[in-house]
Amino acid sequence: MKKDCLVVGAGPAGSVFAKELAIKGHDVMVVEKKQEIGTPKRCAEGITKHGFDKFGIKIHPLCIYGKIKGASLYSPSGKKVVMEGEEMEGYVIERKIFEKWLASEAIKNGAEYMVKTQAILMKRDNGKWKVKIKSIEGVEEVETKLVIGADGVESKVGRWAGLKTVNKITDYHSGIQFEMANVNADERHIHIFFGRDVAPLGYAWIFPKAFSANVGLGILEKGAKMKAYGYLIKFIREKEEFFRNAQPIEINAGGVPVAHFTEMVAEGVMLVGDAAQLVNPIHGGGITRAIHSSIMASKVADNAIRKKDFSTEKLMEYQKMWDSEYEEKTKKLMKLRAFLEKLEDSDFELLADILQGEDIYALTQAKLSFFIKKVLKKPSLLKLAKKYLMD
């Protein structure tokens, strides 16, 4: 079997790439190891509206299970800071439908899909990649000059291509989430909870949906006294005002990368989305960045196929595009993450007193200078700011 391009993984990154490349007239195949695209979800399912508007993507209405006007952030003692505004508007989607819709869009534009089909080996041979895939029908081989790794945090494509695809253990959060029915939370907002006793070196969340809510947390286990599951049960028990008479209807768990590594390409290979760990280091959100990476990679792939040049140097155009857009911002966010991980609960209380909703949004966008000015009169915060945020 010969293809212009093989995409491994049919999450948002893989399907958006496949659609973009198929639109350009290329023969692209997507293989997905799961028997059903979109499951299981490892995601709170929140996305911003302006991010998708930027890419010209109009989400199918049936993917949207909640419309969000803003966020409510809670300090360890329960102080609430509200974030609202155009930038905060968004949706809580249903990933099981959203990912199927993205795949359907790719197929309508000419992409070929195989589900319950796993890439089990990939070898370089005479300027081409030979990828063994295992499906219900058995093992066969796909020959292609370009492989796209859209196979998530544990990317095998990256490892087979000789790329460094594993970060330090401290750059992964342990995440667990219930989808719960009968949660009593303002459906116009997502709700974020901070505190070392709530979610050490991470945060807990409630993302309301049409008839349920995603309730979960992410922690860094080095600062934890128990596993993530224990913190989630404790959180639900202690926040009775939200969870009185609520019950779980689904549970999911997984690792969340909170740092980006730099190796995104090799000869005939590009990594997109979580395979390249392209998440926001502060909140761990990755859908928008994954889609943007695939749009960038598809442009480079189109040019590479037309010029028959799949060299590392040629494909590096993709990594350069990404770095031009995100490198400086990500470095600042990594500094901010290091700062936040050193805060005690008393420091979060101070932040709740001095920050407004628009300030917190600015921080997530890597705008740090105004924040440093705000902490000048807070000695405990200033000391940490000097160490982690000031050059």
Secondary structure, DSSP 4 states (H G I P E B T S, - for coil): -EESEEEE--SHHHHHHHHHHHHTT--EEEEESSSSTT-S--S--EEEHHHHHHTT----GGGEEEEE-EEEEE-TT--EEEEESGGG-EEEE-HHHHHHHHHHHHHHTT-EEEES-EEEEEEEETTEEEEEEEETTEEEEEEES-EEE---TT-HHHHHTT------GGGEEEEEEEEEES--S-TTEEEEE--TTTSTTSEEEEEE-SS-EEEEEEE-GGG-SS-HHHHHHHHHHH-HHHHTT-EEEEEEEEEEE-S--S--EETTEEE-GGGGT---TTT---HHHHHHHHHHHHHHHHHHHHHT---HHHHHHHHHHHHHHHHHHHHHHHHHHHHHHT--HHHHHHHHHH--HHHHHHHHTT--HHHHHHTTT-HHHHHHHHHHT--
